[in-house]
Amino acid sequence: MSIGHRIRATREEQGLSQTEFSKRLNINQIEISRIERGRRKSFTPDLIIKISNVLNVHIEWLFTGKGAKKILYPEQVEEFLAQHEEELGKMTKEDLLLQQEQARAHLKKLERQLKSILQRINLDSSL
C-alpha cells in the first residue's frame, strides 16, 4: 500500500471528505486527489507534518505502513485503557504515559530526520 492509499484509507475511516481534509491542511482539494492517487511523488516536510497531525497518525507509518499507526494523546489514555484492559494486563497508566512520551520523542526525531533528508535531496515542492 502506498502513502497515498494510506492517507485516503485513513481519511475515509475518519469520515473526512477530500474537501474537508483539504481545508484542514489549507491546500487545494485537487492536490489531495493527486496525493491519494499517487500522482504527487514529493512532499514538503511541513505538508507531511500537517497530514500526520490532521489524521493523527505517525509519520513513519504514513511513509512505510510499519509501526504504530495512531498517535495516542494524554486525553485518550483513559479510553484506550478501558478498551484494551485485558490486553494490557498489569500495565499501569504511568507505564503507558511513559511509552507515549517516548513515542512522541521518537516522532520529533523522525520529523527532524525527514526534514533533513528532504532538504538534502531537494524534494521541496510548492503547492
C-alpha positions in Angstrom: 0.0 0.0 0.0 1.4 3.4 -1.0 1.4 6.6 1.1 -1.5 7.9 -1.0 -3.5 4.8 -0.3 -2.8 5.0 3.5 -3.8 8.7 3.5 -7.0 8.0 1.6 -8.0 5.0 3.7 -7.3 6.9 7.0 -9.2 10.0 5.8 -12.2 7.8 4.8 -12.0 5.9 8.1 -12.4 9.2 9.9 -15.3 10.3 7.7 -13.4 13.2 6.1 -14.2 14.2 2.6 -11.4 15.4 0.3 -12.8 18.9 0.6 -12.8 18.9 4.4 -9.4 17.3 4.5 -8.0 20.0 2.1 -9.5 22.8 4.2 -7.8 21.4 7.4 -4.5 21.2 5.5 -5.0 24.6 3.8 -4.3 23.2 0.4 -6.4 22.7 -2.8 -8.7 19.7 -3.0 -7.2 18.8 -6.4 -3.9 18.4 -4.6 -5.4 15.9 -2.2 -6.7 13.9 -5.1 -3.2 13.9 -6.7 -1.7 12.7 -3.4 -4.2 9.9 -2.9 -3.8 8.7 -6.5 0.0 8.6 -6.2 0.5 11.4 -8.7 2.4 13.5 -6.3 5.8 12.0 -5.6 7.4 14.6 -3.4 6.2 16.3 -0.2 7.5 19.2 1.8 8.3 18.4 5.5 5.5 20.9 6.6 2.9 19.1 4.5 3.9 15.7 5.9 3.7 17.0 9.4 0.3 18.6 8.7 -1.1 15.4 7.3 0.2 13.4 10.2 -1.4 15.9 12.7 -4.8 16.1 10.9 -5.1 12.3 10.6 -3.5 11.7 14.0 -1.0 9.2 12.6 2.7 8.7 12.9 4.9 9.9 10.0 6.8 6.6 9.9 3.5 4.8 9.4 2.5 7.2 6.7 5.6 6.5 4.7 6.2 2.8 5.4 2.9 1.4 6.7 5.1 0.0 9.6 4.9 0.7 13.3 2.1 2.2 15.2 -0.5 4.0 13.1 -2.3 6.1 15.6 -0.8 8.7 17.9 -2.3 8.5 21.4 -2.7 11.8 23.2 -3.0 12.1 27.0 -6.7 12.8 27.0 -7.2 9.5 25.2 -5.3 7.3 27.6 -8.3 6.5 29.9 -10.4 5.5 26.9 -7.6 3.4 25.5 -7.1 1.6 28.8 -10.8 0.8 29.1 -10.9 -0.6 25.6 -7.7 -2.7 26.0 -7.9 -3.7 29.6 -7.4 -7.4 29.0 -4.5 -7.0 26.6 -2.7 -4.6 28.9 -2.9 -6.8 31.9 -0.8 -5.2 34.7 0.4 -2.3 32.6 -0.2 1.0 34.6 -1.3 4.3 33.3 2.2 5.6 34.2 3.8 2.9 32.0 1.5 3.9 29.1 2.2 7.6 29.5 6.0 6.9 29.6 5.7 4.9 26.3 3.6 7.7 24.9 6.3 10.2 25.9 9.0 8.1 24.3 6.9 7.7 21.1 6.5 11.5 20.9 10.2 12.0 21.3 10.8 9.4 18.6 8.3 11.2 16.3 10.1 14.5 16.8 13.4 12.8 15.9 11.8 11.3 12.8 10.4 14.7 11.8 13.8 16.3 12.1 15.4 13.4 10.0 12.7 13.7 7.4 13.2 17.5 7.0 16.9 16.9 6.7 16.6 14.2 4.1 14.1 16.1 2.0 16.3 19.2 2.1 19.3 17.2 1.1 17.7 15.6 -1.9 15.9 18.8 -2.7 12.4 17.4 -2.9 10.8 20.6 -1.6 8.0 21.3 -4.0 5.5 24.1 -3.6 1.8 23.6 -3.6 
